[in-house]
Amino acid sequence: SWIDSIPILISIPQLRRSAQRKRARVNVRGKYIKNRRGAQMSHIELET
């Protein structure tokens, strides 16, 4: 639902900054922050 998307959208800027610090891990695992809800969706957002 759209309610579930709110935390993800808020988290995207933080995930972008984290990706710059952890680029190698992002490339290997396809995730920005381990165990963070919506990490995979944010990864897709940044890759497009």
PDB file of N, CA, C and O in Angstrom:
ATOM      1  N   SER A   1       0.831  -1.205   0.000  1.00  0.00           N
ATOM      2  CA  SER A   1       0.000   0.000   0.000  1.00  0.00           C
ATOM      3  C   SER A   1       0.863   1.252   0.000  1.00  0.00           C
ATOM      4  O   SER A   1       2.074   1.177   0.207  1.00  0.00           O
ATOM      5  N   TRP A   2       0.246   2.393  -0.230  1.00  0.00           N
ATOM      6  CA  TRP A   2       1.039   3.632  -0.273  1.00  0.00           C
ATOM      7  C   TRP A   2       1.612   3.955   1.095  1.00  0.00           C
ATOM      8  O   TRP A   2       2.647   4.614   1.193  1.00  0.00           O
ATOM      9  N   ILE A   3       0.949   3.498   2.159  1.00  0.00           N
ATOM     10  CA  ILE A   3       1.474   3.755   3.502  1.00  0.00           C
ATOM     11  C   ILE A   3       2.832   3.079   3.669  1.00  0.00           C
ATOM     12  O   ILE A   3       3.736   3.640   4.287  1.00  0.00           O
ATOM     13  N   ASP A   4       2.973   1.888   3.125  1.00  0.00           N
ATOM     14  CA  ASP A   4       4.237   1.165   3.233  1.00  0.00           C
ATOM     15  C   ASP A   4       5.358   1.858   2.468  1.00  0.00           C
ATOM     16  O   ASP A   4       6.533   1.659   2.777  1.00  0.00           O
ATOM     17  N   SER A   5       5.006   2.670   1.474  1.00  0.00           N
ATOM     18  CA  SER A   5       6.022   3.323   0.657  1.00  0.00           C
ATOM     19  C   SER A   5       6.598   4.562   1.319  1.00  0.00           C
ATOM     20  O   SER A   5       7.686   5.005   0.953  1.00  0.00           O
ATOM     21  N   ILE A   6       5.892   5.127   2.284  1.00  0.00           N
ATOM     22  CA  ILE A   6       6.345   6.384   2.889  1.00  0.00           C
ATOM     23  C   ILE A   6       7.739   6.275   3.522  1.00  0.00           C
ATOM     24  O   ILE A   6       8.594   7.112   3.233  1.00  0.00           O
ATOM     25  N   PRO A   7       7.998   5.267   4.383  1.00  0.00           N
ATOM     26  CA  PRO A   7       9.335   5.184   4.982  1.00  0.00           C
ATOM     27  C   PRO A   7      10.425   4.986   3.939  1.00  0.00           C
ATOM     28  O   PRO A   7      11.540   5.484   4.093  1.00  0.00           O
ATOM     29  N   ILE A   8      10.100   4.260   2.885  1.00  0.00           N
ATOM     30  CA  ILE A   8      11.079   4.016   1.823  1.00  0.00           C
ATOM     31  C   ILE A   8      11.436   5.330   1.127  1.00  0.00           C
ATOM     32  O   ILE A   8      12.613   5.620   0.911  1.00  0.00           O
ATOM     33  N   LEU A   9      10.443   6.110   0.783  1.00  0.00           N
ATOM     34  CA  LEU A   9      10.694   7.371   0.085  1.00  0.00           C
ATOM     35  C   LEU A   9      11.496   8.331   0.957  1.00  0.00           C
ATOM     36  O   LEU A   9      12.370   9.047   0.469  1.00  0.00           O
ATOM     37  N   ILE A  10      11.190   8.338   2.249  1.00  0.00           N
ATOM     38  CA  ILE A  10      11.924   9.209   3.159  1.00  0.00           C
ATOM     39  C   ILE A  10      13.378   8.764   3.274  1.00  0.00           C
ATOM     40  O   ILE A  10      14.276   9.586   3.455  1.00  0.00           O
ATOM     41  N   SER A  11      13.600   7.457   3.166  1.00  0.00           N
ATOM     42  CA  SER A  11      14.941   6.905   3.386  1.00  0.00           C
ATOM     43  C   SER A  11      15.863   7.050   2.184  1.00  0.00           C
ATOM     44  O   SER A  11      17.079   6.922   2.329  1.00  0.00           O
ATOM     45  N   ILE A  12      15.315   7.314   0.999  1.00  0.00           N
ATOM     46  CA  ILE A  12      16.133   7.308  -0.217  1.00  0.00           C
ATOM     47  C   ILE A  12      17.343   8.245  -0.138  1.00  0.00           C
ATOM     48  O   ILE A  12      18.443   7.813  -0.485  1.00  0.00           O
ATOM     49  N   PRO A  13      17.203   9.503   0.298  1.00  0.00           N
ATOM     50  CA  PRO A  13      18.396  10.370   0.363  1.00  0.00           C
ATOM     51  C   PRO A  13      19.479   9.789   1.271  1.00  0.00           C
ATOM     52  O   PRO A  13      20.665   9.867   0.955  1.00  0.00           O
ATOM     53  N   GLN A  14      19.073   9.210   2.392  1.00  0.00           N
ATOM     54  CA  GLN A  14      20.053   8.593   3.289  1.00  0.00           C
ATOM     55  C   GLN A  14      20.717   7.402   2.620  1.00  0.00           C
ATOM     56  O   GLN A  14      21.917   7.183   2.783  1.00  0.00           O
ATOM     57  N   LEU A  15      19.945   6.637   1.872  1.00  0.00           N
ATOM     58  CA  LEU A  15      20.497   5.477   1.179  1.00  0.00           C
ATOM     59  C   LEU A  15      21.485   5.908   0.098  1.00  0.00           C
ATOM     60  O   LEU A  15      22.493   5.236  -0.124  1.00  0.00           O
ATOM     61  N   ARG A  16      21.205   7.017  -0.571  1.00  0.00           N
ATOM     62  CA  ARG A  16      22.149   7.525  -1.580  1.00  0.00           C
ATOM     63  C   ARG A  16      23.492   7.852  -0.942  1.00  0.00           C
ATOM     64  O   ARG A  16      24.539   7.496  -1.483  1.00  0.00           O
ATOM     65  N   ARG A  17      23.470   8.534   0.214  1.00  0.00           N
ATOM     66  CA  ARG A  17      24.729   8.890   0.888  1.00  0.00           C
ATOM     67  C   ARG A  17      25.452   7.642   1.358  1.00  0.00           C
ATOM     68  O   ARG A  17      26.675   7.546   1.252  1.00  0.00           O
ATOM     69  N   SER A  18      24.690   6.681   1.880  1.00  0.00           N
ATOM     70  CA  SER A  18      25.298   5.441   2.342  1.00  0.00           C
ATOM     71  C   SER A  18      25.946   4.702   1.184  1.00  0.00           C
ATOM     72  O   SER A  18      27.014   4.108   1.337  1.00  0.00           O
ATOM     73  N   ALA A  19      25.293   4.739   0.014  1.00  0.00           N
ATOM     74  CA  ALA A  19      25.817   4.033  -1.156  1.00  0.00           C
ATOM     75  C   ALA A  19      27.178   4.589  -1.570  1.00  0.00           C
ATOM     76  O   ALA A  19      28.039   3.840  -2.030  1.00  0.00           O
ATOM     77  N   GLN A  20      27.375   5.886  -1.410  1.00  0.00           N
ATOM     78  CA  GLN A  20      28.662   6.472  -1.785  1.00  0.00           C
ATOM     79  C   GLN A  20      29.781   5.967  -0.877  1.00  0.00           C
ATOM     80  O   GLN A  20      30.925   5.822  -1.306  1.00  0.00           O
ATOM     81  N   ARG A  21      29.435   5.701   0.384  1.00  0.00           N
ATOM     82  CA  ARG A  21      30.442   5.209   1.317  1.00  0.00           C
ATOM     83  C   ARG A  21      30.653   3.707   1.204  1.00  0.00           C
ATOM     84  O   ARG A  21      31.709   3.193   1.574  1.00  0.00           O
ATOM     85  N   LYS A  22      29.643   3.000   0.690  1.00  0.00           N
ATOM     86  CA  LYS A  22      29.704   1.537   0.671  1.00  0.00           C
ATOM     87  C   LYS A  22      29.505   1.007  -0.742  1.00  0.00           C
ATOM     88  O   LYS A  22      28.831  -0.006  -0.933  1.00  0.00           O
ATOM     89  N   ARG A  23      30.081   1.675  -1.729  1.00  0.00           N
ATOM     90  CA  ARG A  23      29.803   1.343  -3.117  1.00  0.00           C
ATOM     91  C   ARG A  23      30.163  -0.102  -3.438  1.00  0.00           C
ATOM     92  O   ARG A  23      29.407  -0.790  -4.123  1.00  0.00           O
ATOM     93  N   ALA A  24      31.311  -0.570  -2.949  1.00  0.00           N
ATOM     94  CA  ALA A  24      31.732  -1.936  -3.243  1.00  0.00           C
ATOM     95  C   ALA A  24      30.712  -2.943  -2.713  1.00  0.00           C
ATOM     96  O   ALA A  24      30.353  -3.898  -3.401  1.00  0.00           O
ATOM     97  N   ARG A  25      30.250  -2.717  -1.480  1.00  0.00           N
ATOM     98  CA  ARG A  25      29.272  -3.639  -0.905  1.00  0.00           C
ATOM     99  C   ARG A  25      27.959  -3.572  -1.672  1.00  0.00           C
ATOM    100  O   ARG A  25      27.290  -4.588  -1.856  1.00  0.00           O
ATOM    101  N   VAL A  26      27.595  -2.382  -2.115  1.00  0.00           N
ATOM    102  CA  VAL A  26      26.370  -2.232  -2.904  1.00  0.00           C
ATOM    103  C   VAL A  26      26.475  -3.032  -4.197  1.00  0.00           C
ATOM    104  O   VAL A  26      25.525  -3.718  -4.575  1.00  0.00           O
ATOM    105  N   ASN A  27      27.613  -2.956  -4.877  1.00  0.00           N
ATOM    106  CA  ASN A  27      27.775  -3.657  -6.140  1.00  0.00           C
ATOM    107  C   ASN A  27      27.684  -5.166  -5.955  1.00  0.00           C
ATOM    108  O   ASN A  27      27.120  -5.857  -6.804  1.00  0.00           O
ATOM    109  N   VAL A  28      28.224  -5.680  -4.875  1.00  0.00           N
ATOM    110  CA  VAL A  28      28.254  -7.122  -4.660  1.00  0.00           C
ATOM    111  C   VAL A  28      26.893  -7.636  -4.193  1.00  0.00           C
ATOM    112  O   VAL A  28      26.399  -8.635  -4.715  1.00  0.00           O
ATOM    113  N   ARG A  29      26.293  -6.972  -3.229  1.00  0.00           N
ATOM    114  CA  ARG A  29      25.097  -7.499  -2.583  1.00  0.00           C
ATOM    115  C   ARG A  29      23.806  -6.955  -3.176  1.00  0.00           C
ATOM    116  O   ARG A  29      22.742  -7.545  -2.987  1.00  0.00           O
ATOM    117  N   GLY A  30      23.886  -5.837  -3.890  1.00  0.00           N
ATOM    118  CA  GLY A  30      22.667  -5.253  -4.435  1.00  0.00           C
ATOM    119  C   GLY A  30      21.802  -4.600  -3.380  1.00  0.00           C
ATOM    120  O   GLY A  30      20.608  -4.394  -3.595  1.00  0.00           O
ATOM    121  N   LYS A  31      22.392  -4.270  -2.242  1.00  0.00           N
ATOM    122  CA  LYS A  31      21.654  -3.600  -1.175  1.00  0.00           C
ATOM    123  C   LYS A  31      22.480  -2.424  -0.669  1.00  0.00           C
ATOM    124  O   LYS A  31      23.705  -2.422  -0.790  1.00  0.00           O
ATOM    125  N   TYR A  32      21.820  -1.444  -0.111  1.00  0.00           N
ATOM    126  CA  TYR A  32      22.532  -0.306   0.459  1.00  0.00           C
ATOM    127  C   TYR A  32      22.746  -0.489   1.944  1.00  0.00           C
ATOM    128  O   TYR A  32      23.869  -0.351   2.429  1.00  0.00           O
ATOM    129  N   ILE A  33      21.691  -0.798   2.674  1.00  0.00           N
ATOM    130  CA  ILE A  33      21.818  -0.986   4.107  1.00  0.00           C
ATOM    131  C   ILE A  33      21.236  -2.342   4.470  1.00  0.00           C
ATOM    132  O   ILE A  33      20.055  -2.603   4.246  1.00  0.00           O
ATOM    133  N   LYS A  34      22.061  -3.184   5.021  1.00  0.00           N
ATOM    134  CA  LYS A  34      21.649  -4.542   5.351  1.00  0.00           C
ATOM    135  C   LYS A  34      20.546  -4.499   6.415  1.00  0.00           C
ATOM    136  O   LYS A  34      20.604  -3.726   7.371  1.00  0.00           O
ATOM    137  N   ASN A  35      19.546  -5.353   6.214  1.00  0.00           N
ATOM    138  CA  ASN A  35      18.435  -5.484   7.153  1.00  0.00           C
ATOM    139  C   ASN A  35      17.509  -4.275   7.175  1.00  0.00           C
ATOM    140  O   ASN A  35      16.588  -4.235   7.991  1.00  0.00           O
ATOM    141  N   ARG A  36      17.719  -3.300   6.320  1.00  0.00           N
ATOM    142  CA  ARG A  36      16.809  -2.155   6.285  1.00  0.00           C
ATOM    143  C   ARG A  36      15.609  -2.479   5.401  1.00  0.00           C
ATOM    144  O   ARG A  36      15.765  -2.974   4.284  1.00  0.00           O
ATOM    145  N   ARG A  37      14.444  -2.202   5.895  1.00  0.00           N
ATOM    146  CA  ARG A  37      13.223  -2.441   5.129  1.00  0.00           C
ATOM    147  C   ARG A  37      13.215  -1.567   3.878  1.00  0.00           C
ATOM    148  O   ARG A  37      13.459  -0.363   3.952  1.00  0.00           O
ATOM    149  N   GLY A  38      12.936  -2.172   2.747  1.00  0.00           N
ATOM    150  CA  GLY A  38      12.853  -1.430   1.505  1.00  0.00           C
ATOM    151  C   GLY A  38      14.193  -1.185   0.829  1.00  0.00           C
ATOM    152  O   GLY A  38      14.265  -0.409  -0.123  1.00  0.00           O
ATOM    153  N   ALA A  39      15.247  -1.825   1.295  1.00  0.00           N
ATOM    154  CA  ALA A  39      16.572  -1.580   0.725  1.00  0.00           C
ATOM    155  C   ALA A  39      16.624  -1.968  -0.746  1.00  0.00           C
ATOM    156  O   ALA A  39      17.238  -1.274  -1.557  1.00  0.00           O
ATOM    157  N   GLN A  40      15.983  -3.073  -1.086  1.00  0.00           N
ATOM    158  CA  GLN A  40      16.041  -3.536  -2.464  1.00  0.00           C
ATOM    159  C   GLN A  40      15.297  -2.568  -3.379  1.00  0.00           C
ATOM    160  O   GLN A  40      15.759  -2.279  -4.483  1.00  0.00           O
ATOM    161  N   MET A  41      14.157  -2.071  -2.931  1.00  0.00           N
ATOM    162  CA  MET A  41      13.386  -1.128  -3.728  1.00  0.00           C
ATOM    163  C   MET A  41      14.187   0.148  -3.954  1.00  0.00           C
ATOM    164  O   MET A  41      14.181   0.699  -5.055  1.00  0.00           O
ATOM    165  N   SER A  42      14.876   0.621  -2.916  1.00  0.00           N
ATOM    166  CA  SER A  42      15.677   1.824  -3.048  1.00  0.00           C
ATOM    167  C   SER A  42      16.833   1.597  -4.022  1.00  0.00           C
ATOM    168  O   SER A  42      17.205   2.499  -4.772  1.00  0.00           O
ATOM    169  N   HIS A  43      17.392   0.403  -4.006  1.00  0.00           N
ATOM    170  CA  HIS A  43      18.472   0.063  -4.927  1.00  0.00           C
ATOM    171  C   HIS A  43      17.982   0.188  -6.370  1.00  0.00           C
ATOM    172  O   HIS A  43      18.680   0.738  -7.221  1.00  0.00           O
ATOM    173  N   ILE A  44      16.787  -0.319  -6.640  1.00  0.00           N
ATOM    174  CA  ILE A  44      16.220  -0.235  -7.984  1.00  0.00           C
ATOM    175  C   ILE A  44      16.004   1.229  -8.367  1.00  0.00           C
ATOM    176  O   ILE A  44      16.265   1.628  -9.502  1.00  0.00           O
ATOM    177  N   GLU A  45      15.527   2.019  -7.415  1.00  0.00           N
ATOM    178  CA  GLU A  45      15.292   3.444  -7.650  1.00  0.00           C
ATOM    179  C   GLU A  45      16.586   4.142  -8.070  1.00  0.00           C
ATOM    180  O   GLU A  45      16.584   4.961  -8.988  1.00  0.00           O
ATOM    181  N   LEU A  46      17.681   3.816  -7.399  1.00  0.00           N
ATOM    182  CA  LEU A  46      18.942   4.490  -7.684  1.00  0.00           C
ATOM    183  C   LEU A  46      19.570   3.988  -8.986  1.00  0.00           C
ATOM    184  O   LEU A  46      20.265   4.737  -9.671  1.00  0.00           O
ATOM    185  N   GLU A  47      19.329   2.740  -9.319  1.00  0.00           N
ATOM    186  CA  GLU A  47      19.931   2.187 -10.525  1.00  0.00           C
ATOM    187  C   GLU A  47      19.277   2.703 -11.806  1.00  0.00           C
ATOM    188  O   GLU A  47      19.920   2.739 -12.856  1.00  0.00           O
ATOM    189  N   THR A  48      18.028   3.095 -11.731  1.00  0.00           N
ATOM    190  CA  THR A  48      17.326   3.543 -12.932  1.00  0.00           C
ATOM    191  C   THR A  48      17.691   4.975 -13.282  1.00  0.00           C
ATOM    192  O   THR A  48      17.191   5.517 -14.268  1.00  0.00           O
TER     193      THR A  48
END
